[in-house]
Amino acid sequence: MNRINILIVEDELLIAKNTAKKLRNLGYNVPKIVSSGQAAIDYISSENPDLILMDIAIKGAIDGIDTATEIKTKKDIPIVFLTAYASDDTLERASQTGCYGYLIKPFRDKELQATIKMVLSKHEEQSVIQKSLQDTINQYSSQLDNVYVNSLTNLPNRLFLRDSFDYLVSSLDSKDKDSIPEKDNLTEYKSNLIAVYNINLDRFKKISSFLTKDQQNTLVKEVAQRLTNYISNLDFQGITVYIKEDHFITMIPLDKQITARNYGQEILDMIRQAFHIDRQEIFISASIGISFYPSDSFDIEELLKQSEKAIEYARSQGGNRCQSFTFAFNIKTSRASENLNMEAELHYALERKELELYYQPKINLETNLIFGAEALVRWNHPTMGRIAPHQFIPLAEETGLIKPIGEWIINRACRQTKAWHNAGLDFLTIGVNLSGVQFKQSDLFHKITQILFNSSLEPQYLELELTETILIENIKINIQRLNLMKKIGVQIALDDFGTGYSSLSYLQQFPFDTLKIDASFIRNIDSNEVNAVITKTIIEMAHKLGLKVVAEGVETKAELKFLRECKCDIMQGFLFSRPLIARDFKNLAFDNIKSTAKNYNPNHKH
């Protein structure tokens, strides 16, 4: 069996030699070490390494990311980036190259070995899938009398639509959701989607009524040719299917929904350009509806129905426009227009970087030191202003957008907490709320372990907060899910205790670390005897079960005094601080340490 050849692109000679030594000890061959992007490009012009380990910050006029982009245009060689530190913007640039992940220096032999194995396996799998897809399409396209091909346009017809869709699905960056990877075996891959473009030509019947049959056929063929030429020039391999003379379906695997919208506009502009038929100039326009696999549906027929609804809306606005499907199209209430607009904007909030995390401090009542923070999301819209979570989070849950938004929140919160640790606040924990939709995701464990790995945050500093109403359904399954999280060290908090079932029996079953008392019980607790008795009982009960207790919504000194007397462990609320942006939170934490310096012990277990 031939040994795997790995090219190293690294301008730090000692690091390069050490990496080469590790690779050879693991059984790989290192035929060359180069220190610049141009040297790497020159090397692959005559040689074909099986893998490239590329440092991002290298010598020369182009960095590792630009080098990878150039190599991709020449050869299909998998590339893994090496970096000691990279900002989110740099990693975003890296992901656009189609790389297979990155390793944070310094890395262990086990991480290096796991990454190489996964990358080579993934590359081989994708190569087989792409070849199979192309061979199948070529097979049908070469036979004009084939039942799956439209003879006029030479495009696949509706009979081949589902097969085409299934092939594109198989070409995505798939992840095995049934396996639970070890932390050291995780590598970040770009996850893709499929945009289904439902393209209808506007006023085609009226226009064609002025044309002969041959002219009509020529017009349809030229539309088909423009669509074919367009997708053939994209970075993502797609396919166009003929439905009828004024109706085409184009399916393109993509990385972002906003990219799909841009492509849709370009298709509109292309179709609007004049068609020259028998010395006549013919102008037509189109209405395009877009739906997305897997966020809108997993089934192609359902995706087509959804994109049809988007077309209906586009035509209601005058046609000649591109419209993405939103679940608000299914809403028949007077709030439909408002919901539709907000949901459409929410689809792009992440990509436009309109979401922001704020951090509300949690105070250890024994030491008066900031113990950690709860991450709270805010939406800063350029025209609608700041939108409160209670306005957009329910809509995100209803439409499924809570999945990417929730993943972004966990990722950003973990990265920020690790940054605080690196700055000297290495005791801080971070609490993140999970919605019911998120908690039910079958790959939640995989996503969280991957985020922890990529952020380098130790699991015990992440606390997942869940409400009673989420956990009370399918108790046995939910206990198993939480136990899985506990095995890797993640902390579990029961949020808003007292507002739901508040059952002692299920408290004993779940592997909670912390119990958070809802703010409604804390408010005016010094004068409300009923709330005082309930709160005191909750604290005592939680302590007997070995749980820490957090009091939410503390706003007055009298409330704080009562909680201290009841031996409550932690508090958060406006009395100490409102939620803060990351920079202000860090400054507050350092000020807090200084102000309590006489009680501060660096080895204290916060």
C-alpha positions in Angstrom: 0.0 0.0 0.0 1.4 3.4 -1.0 2.1 5.8 1.8 0.1 9.1 1.9 2.1 12.1 0.7 1.6 15.3 2.7 2.9 18.7 1.6 3.7 21.1 4.5 3.4 24.8 3.9 5.0 26.5 6.9 7.5 29.4 7.2 8.6 28.5 10.8 11.3 26.0 10.0 11.4 24.4 13.5 7.6 24.0 13.5 7.7 22.6 10.0 10.4 20.0 10.9 8.6 19.0 14.1 5.3 18.5 12.2 7.1 16.5 9.5 8.6 14.3 12.2 5.2 13.7 13.8 3.8 12.8 10.4 6.6 10.3 9.6 6.1 8.7 13.0 2.5 8.3 12.2 3.3 6.5 8.9 2.9 9.4 6.4 5.4 10.6 3.8 6.5 14.3 3.7 8.1 14.8 0.2 8.5 18.5 0.6 8.4 21.5 3.0 7.8 24.9 1.5 7.7 28.3 3.2 5.6 30.4 0.8 2.3 30.3 -1.1 4.0 30.7 -4.4 6.3 27.8 -3.7 3.3 25.6 -2.8 1.6 26.6 -6.1 4.8 25.8 -8.1 5.1 22.4 -6.3 1.6 21.2 -7.0 1.9 22.2 -10.7 4.1 19.1 -11.2 3.4 17.0 -8.2 0.2 15.6 -6.7 0.3 15.3 -2.9 -2.6 13.6 -1.2 -3.0 16.3 1.4 -1.7 19.8 2.2 -1.1 21.2 5.7 -1.2 24.9 5.2 -0.2 27.6 7.7 -2.4 30.7 7.3 0.3 33.3 8.1 3.1 32.5 5.6 5.8 34.4 3.8 5.3 36.1 0.5 2.7 38.2 -1.3 -0.2 35.8 -0.6 -1.2 34.2 2.7 -2.3 30.6 3.2 -6.0 31.3 2.4 -5.2 33.0 -0.9 -2.8 30.2 -1.7 -5.5 27.6 -1.0 -7.9 29.4 -3.3 -5.4 29.4 -6.1 -4.6 25.7 -5.6 -8.3 24.8 -5.7 -8.6 26.3 -9.2 -5.8 24.0 -10.4 -6.2 20.7 -8.6 -8.6 18.9 -6.2 -6.3 18.5 -3.2 -7.7 18.5 0.3 -6.2 21.3 2.5 -6.2 21.7 6.3 -5.2 25.0 7.7 -2.8 25.4 10.6 -3.0 28.5 12.8 -1.9 29.6 16.2 -4.7 32.1 16.4 -7.4 33.2 13.9 -10.3 35.7 14.2 -13.8 34.8 13.2 -13.3 36.8 10.0 -10.2 34.9 9.1 -11.9 31.5 9.7 -14.8 32.7 7.6 -12.4 33.5 4.8 -10.8 30.1 5.2 -14.1 28.3 5.0 -14.8 30.0 1.6 -11.9 28.2 0.1 -13.6 24.8 0.5 -10.9 23.7 2.9 -11.5 20.6 5.1 -10.9 22.2 8.5 -8.1 23.6 10.6 -5.9 22.7 13.5 -5.0 25.1 16.3 -1.3 25.1 17.1 0.1 23.6 19.1 -1.7 20.3 18.4 -1.3 16.8 19.8 -0.3 13.8 17.7 -3.8 12.3 18.3 -5.5 15.4 17.0 -3.2 15.5 13.9 -3.8 11.8 13.2 -7.6 12.1 13.6 -7.9 15.1 11.4 -5.9 13.6 8.6 -7.9 10.4 8.7 -11.2 12.3 8.6 -10.1 14.6 5.8 -8.8 11.9 3.5 -12.0 9.8 4.1 -14.2 12.8 3.5 -12.4 13.8 0.3 -12.5 10.3 -1.1 -16.3 10.1 -0.3 -17.0 13.4 -2.0 -14.9 12.5 -5.1 -16.9 9.3 -5.5 -20.2 11.1 -5.1 -19.4 13.9 -7.5 -18.1 11.4 -10.1 -21.3 9.3 -9.7 -23.5 12.4 -10.1 -21.7 13.7 -13.2 -21.6 10.2 -14.8 -25.3 9.8 -14.3 -26.2 13.2 -15.7 -23.9 12.7 -18.7 -25.5 9.3 -19.3 -29.0 10.8 -19.5 -28.0 13.9 -21.3 -26.2 12.0 -24.1 -29.4 10.1 -25.1 -31.8 12.5 -26.7 -34.5 9.9 -26.9 -34.2 9.0 -23.2 -37.4 9.1 -21.2 -35.6 11.2 -18.6 -34.5 14.0 -21.0 -36.5 16.7 -22.7 -35.6 16.5 -26.4 -36.1 20.2 -27.0 -33.7 21.6 -24.4 -31.6 18.5 -23.8 -32.3 19.0 -20.0 -33.4 16.4 -17.6 -37.2 16.4 -17.2 -39.4 16.1 -14.3 -39.1 12.3 -14.2 -35.4 12.8 -13.3 -36.1 15.6 -10.8 -36.1 13.4 -7.7 -33.0 11.4 -8.7 -31.2 14.7 -9.4 -32.2 16.0 -6.0 -31.1 12.8 -4.2 -27.7 13.0 -5.9 -27.2 16.5 -4.8 -28.2 15.7 -1.2 -25.6 12.9 -1.2 -23.0 15.3 -2.4 -23.4 17.6 0.7 -20.9 17.6 3.5 -22.7 14.8 5.5 -22.2 14.0 9.1 -22.8 10.7 10.8 -25.4 11.6 13.4 -25.6 8.1 14.8 -22.0 8.2 16.0 -20.7 10.1 19.0 -17.2 11.4 18.2 -14.5 11.8 20.8 -13.5 15.4 21.5 -10.0 14.8 19.9 -11.6 13.5 16.7 -13.6 16.6 15.8 -12.8 18.7 12.8 -15.0 21.6 11.6 -16.4 21.1 8.1 -18.5 23.6 6.2 -22.1 22.4 6.3 -24.1 22.9 3.1 -27.6 23.3 1.9 -29.5 23.0 -1.4 -31.3 25.9 -2.9 -34.3 24.9 -5.0 -35.1 27.6 -7.5 -38.6 27.4 -9.0 -38.3 29.6 -12.1 -41.5 30.7 -13.9 -41.3 32.9 -17.0 -43.7 35.9 -16.7 -46.4 36.5 -19.4 -44.9 33.6 -21.5 -48.3 32.7 -23.0 -48.9 36.2 -24.1 -45.5 36.7 -25.6 -45.5 33.3 -27.4 -48.9 34.1 -29.0 -47.0 36.5 -31.2 -44.4 33.9 -32.2 -44.4 31.0 -34.6 -43.9 27.5 -33.1 -40.3 27.4 -34.2 -39.7 30.8 -32.6 -41.3 29.6 -29.4 -39.0 26.5 -29.4 -36.0 28.7 -30.0 -36.9 31.0 -27.2 -37.3 28.1 -24.8 -34.0 26.5 -25.9 -32.2 29.8 -25.4 -33.6 30.3 -21.9 -32.5 26.7 -21.0 -29.0 27.4 -22.5 -28.6 30.5 -20.4 -29.6 28.7 -17.2 -27.2 25.8 -18.1 -24.3 28.2 -18.8 -25.0 30.1 -15.6 -24.8 27.2 -13.2 -21.8 25.7 -15.1 -19.8 28.7 -14.1 -20.6 28.6 -10.4 -18.3 27.2 -7.7 -21.1 24.8 -6.7 -22.2 22.1 -9.0 -25.9 22.3 -9.7 -28.5 21.0 -12.2 -31.4 22.5 -14.1 -34.5 20.5 -14.8 -37.1 21.2 -17.6 -40.7 21.1 -16.3 -42.6 22.8 -19.2 -41.9 25.5 -21.7 -42.2 28.4 -19.2 -41.1 26.5 -16.1 -37.7 25.3 -14.9 -36.3 24.0 -11.7 -32.6 24.8 -10.8 -31.0 23.1 -7.8 -27.7 24.3 -6.5 -25.7 23.1 -3.4 -24.6 26.2 -1.4 -23.0 27.4 1.8 -25.3 30.2 2.7 -28.9 31.3 2.1 -27.8 34.8 1.3 -25.6 33.4 -1.5 -28.8 31.8 -2.9 -30.6 35.1 -3.0 -27.6 36.7 -4.8 -27.7 33.9 -7.4 -31.4 34.3 -7.8 -31.0 38.0 -8.6 -28.3 37.2 -11.2 -30.6 34.7 -12.9 -33.3 37.3 -13.1 -30.9 39.8 -14.6 -29.7 37.2 -17.1 -33.2 36.3 -18.3 -34.1 39.9 -18.7 -31.4 40.4 -21.3 -32.8 40.6 -24.9 -33.3 37.3 -26.9 -32.5 37.8 -30.6 -34.7 35.5 -32.6 -35.2 35.9 -36.4 -34.0 39.5 -36.2 -36.5 40.3 -33.4 -35.6 41.4 -29.9 -37.7 39.6 -27.4 -37.7 40.6 -23.7 -39.1 38.4 -21.0 -38.9 38.4 -17.2 -39.2 35.7 -14.5 -40.6 35.2 -11.0 -38.4 32.9 -8.9 -39.3 31.2 -5.6 -36.5 29.7 -3.5 -36.8 27.0 -0.8 -34.0 25.3 1.1 -33.0 21.8 2.0 -32.8 20.9 4.8 -34.1 24.0 6.7 -37.5 24.2 4.9 -38.0 20.5 4.2 -36.2 17.3 3.5 -38.6 16.3 0.7 -38.3 17.6 -2.9 -42.1 17.7 -3.4 -42.6 19.7 -0.3 -39.8 22.0 -1.3 -41.4 22.6 -4.7 -44.7 23.4 -3.0 -42.9 25.9 -0.8 -41.1 27.5 -3.7 -44.5 27.8 -5.5 -45.8 29.8 -2.6 -42.8 32.1 -2.8 -43.6 32.6 -6.5 -47.2 33.5 -5.7 -45.9 36.2 -3.4 -43.4 37.4 -5.9 -46.1 37.7 -8.5 -48.4 39.5 -6.1 -45.7 42.1 -5.8 -45.6 42.6 -9.6 -43.3 39.7 -10.7 -39.8 40.0 -12.0 -38.4 39.3 -8.5 -36.8 36.6 -6.5 -38.5 35.5 -3.2 -37.4 33.0 -0.6 -40.0 30.8 1.1 -40.8 31.6 4.7 -43.2 29.8 7.0 -45.1 33.0 7.4 -46.7 32.3 4.0 -48.7 29.7 5.9 -50.0 32.2 8.4 -53.5 33.4 7.6 -53.9 36.0 10.3 -53.9 39.7 10.1 -50.3 39.6 11.4 -49.1 37.7 8.4 -47.5 40.6 6.6 -45.7 41.7 9.8 -44.5 38.2 10.5 -43.5 37.6 6.9 -41.3 40.7 6.9 -39.7 39.9 10.3 -39.0 36.3 9.3 -37.5 37.3 6.0 -35.2 39.7 7.8 -34.4 37.0 10.5 -33.2 34.7 7.7 -30.3 37.0 7.1 -29.7 38.4 10.6 -26.8 36.0 11.2 -25.1 36.5 7.9 -25.4 40.3 8.2 -24.0 40.0 11.7 -27.0 41.8 13.3 -27.2 39.5 16.3 -25.1 40.3 19.3 -24.6 38.7 22.7 -24.9 40.5 26.0 -23.7 39.0 29.3 -25.4 39.4 32.6 -23.1 38.8 35.6 -23.8 36.1 38.2 -22.5 36.9 41.7 -21.2 34.5 44.2 -23.0 35.7 47.4 -20.3 34.1 49.7 -17.3 35.9 48.1 -19.1 38.9 46.3 -17.1 38.0 43.2 -18.5 37.6 39.7 -18.9 33.9 39.3 -19.9 33.8 35.6 -22.4 35.1 33.1 -25.6 34.3 31.3 -25.4 34.9 27.5 -28.4 36.8 26.2 -29.0 37.4 22.5 -30.1 40.8 21.0 -31.1 41.6 17.4 -29.9 45.0 16.2 -31.8 45.6 12.9 -30.6 48.5 10.8 -34.2 49.9 10.2 -36.4 48.2 12.7 -34.0 49.0 15.5 -33.3 46.8 18.5 -35.8 43.9 18.5 -36.5 42.2 21.9 -35.9 38.5 22.2 -39.6 37.8 23.1 -40.5 39.2 19.6 -38.1 37.1 17.5 -37.2 34.0 19.4 -40.7 32.5 19.2 -40.7 33.2 15.4 -37.2 31.6 15.2 -38.6 28.5 17.0 -41.6 28.3 14.8 -39.7 28.5 11.6 -36.7 26.3 12.6 -34.3 29.3 12.5 -33.6 28.7 16.2 -31.3 25.9 15.2 -28.6 28.0 13.4 -29.2 30.9 15.7 -28.9 28.7 18.8 -25.7 27.1 17.5 -24.3 30.6 16.8 -25.1 31.7 20.4 -23.4 28.6 21.9 -20.3 29.0 19.6 -19.9 32.8 20.3 -20.5 32.4 24.0 -17.8 29.6 24.3 -15.3 31.5 22.2 -15.9 34.7 24.3 -15.5 32.8 27.6 -12.3 31.3 26.4 -11.0 34.8 25.5 -11.8 35.9 29.0 -9.9 32.9 30.4 -6.9 33.8 28.3 -7.1 37.4 29.6 -6.8 36.2 33.2 -10.5 35.6 34.1 -10.0 31.8 34.0 -12.8 31.1 36.6 -15.7 32.4 34.6 -18.6 30.1 33.6 -21.0 30.8 30.8 -24.7 29.9 30.9 -26.6 29.5 27.6 -30.3 28.9 27.2 -31.5 26.0 25.1 -34.9 26.0 23.5 -37.1 23.0 23.2 -36.4 22.8 19.4 -32.6 22.8 20.0 -32.8 20.3 22.8 -34.6 17.8 20.6 -32.0 18.0 17.9 -30.5 14.5 17.4 -27.1 16.0 16.7 -27.0 18.4 19.7 -24.3 16.5 21.5 -22.2 16.4 18.4 -22.6 20.1 17.8 -21.7 21.1 21.4 -18.7 18.8 21.6 -17.5 20.3 18.3 -18.0 23.8 19.5 -16.1 23.1 22.8 -13.3 21.5 20.8 -13.0 24.4 18.3 -13.2 27.1 21.0 -10.8 25.2 23.4 -13.1 25.9 26.3 -13.1 23.2 29.0 -16.6 21.6 29.2 -17.1 22.4 32.9 -17.2 26.1 32.2 -20.3 25.7 29.9 -23.7 25.6 31.6 -26.8 24.7 29.6 -30.0 26.2 31.0 -33.3 24.4 30.3 -36.8 25.0 31.5 -39.1 22.6 33.2 -41.6 22.5 30.3 -38.9 21.3 27.9 -37.8 18.4 30.2 -41.2 17.1 31.3 -41.9 15.6 27.9 -40.2 12.2 27.3 -38.5 12.3 30.7 -36.5 9.1 30.1 -35.1 10.2 26.8 -34.3 13.7 28.2 -32.5 12.2 31.2 -30.3 10.2 28.8 -29.5 13.3 26.7 -28.5 15.2 29.8 -26.4 12.3 31.2 -24.5 12.3 27.9 -23.7 16.0 28.4 -22.7 15.4 32.0 -20.2 12.7 30.9 -18.1 15.2 29.1 -18.3 17.7 32.0 -20.9 20.2 30.8 -23.0 21.7 33.7 -26.8 21.5 33.6 -29.1 24.2 35.1 -32.9 24.1 35.6 -34.1 27.5 34.6 -37.2 29.4 35.8 -37.9 26.9 38.6 -41.3 27.4 40.2 -43.1 28.5 37.0 -43.9 24.9 35.8 -44.4 21.6 37.5 -41.8 22.1 40.2 -41.9 18.5 41.1 -39.4 17.1 43.6 -39.6 13.7 42.1 -38.3 14.7 38.7 -35.7 17.0 40.3 -34.2 13.8 41.8 -34.1 12.0 38.5 -32.4 14.7 36.4 -28.6 15.3 36.6 -28.9 19.0 37.5 -26.0 21.0 38.9 -27.9 24.2 39.5 -31.4 25.4 40.1 -32.5 28.9 39.1 -35.4 30.4 40.9 -37.6 32.5 38.6 -37.6 36.2 39.1 -41.4 36.2 39.8 -40.6 34.6 43.2 -37.8 37.0 44.0 -39.7 40.3 43.3 -40.7 42.0 46.6 -39.7 38.8 48.5 -39.0 40.9 51.6 -42.7 41.9 51.9 -44.5 39.0 50.2 -44.7 36.3 52.8 -45.9 33.6 50.4 -43.0 34.1 48.0 -40.6 34.2 51.0 -41.8 30.8 52.3 -41.7 29.3 48.8 -38.2 30.6 48.0 -36.7 29.6 51.4 -38.2 26.1 50.9 -36.8 25.8 47.3 -33.3 26.8 48.5 -33.3 24.3 51.4 -34.6 21.5 49.1 -32.0 22.2 46.4 -29.2 22.2 48.9 -30.3 18.9 50.3 -30.2 17.5 46.8 -26.6 18.9 46.4 -27.6 21.7 43.9 -26.4 25.3 43.8 -29.1 27.9 43.7 -29.3 31.0 41.6 -31.8 33.8 42.3 -32.8 35.6 39.1 -34.1 39.2 38.8 -32.7 40.6 42.0 -33.4 44.3 41.9 -33.3 45.7 45.6 -31.0 45.5 48.6 -33.9 44.1 50.7 -34.3 41.1 48.2 -30.5 40.6 48.4 -30.5 40.6 52.2 -33.2 38.0 52.3 -31.4 35.8 49.9 -28.2 36.0 51.9 -30.0 35.0 55.1 -31.5 32.0 53.2 -28.0 30.9 52.1 -28.7 31.4 48.4 -25.5 30.7 46.5 -25.6 33.0 43.5 -27.6 36.0 42.3 -28.1 37.9 39.1 -30.2 41.0 38.4 -30.2 44.7 37.8 -29.2 45.4 41.4 -25.7 44.4 40.4 -25.6 44.9 36.7 -27.7 44.9 33.5 -26.6 42.6 30.7 -23.4 44.0 29.2 -21.4 43.7 25.9 -18.3 41.6 26.2 -15.8 44.4 26.6 -17.8 46.1 29.4 -18.3 42.7 31.1 -14.6 42.0 31.2 -13.9 45.5 32.6 -16.5 45.0 35.3 -15.1 41.6 36.2 -11.6 43.0 36.7 -13.0 46.0 38.7 -15.0 43.5 40.8 -11.8 41.5 41.6 -10.0 44.7 42.6 -12.8 45.9 44.8 -12.9 42.6 46.7 -9.2 42.1 46.7 -8.9 41.4 50.4 -11.3 38.4 50.0 -9.9 37.3 46.7 -8.0 34.0 46.4 -6.8 32.9 43.0 -7.2 29.3 44.0 -10.8 29.8 45.2 -13.3 27.6 43.5 -15.8 30.0 42.2 
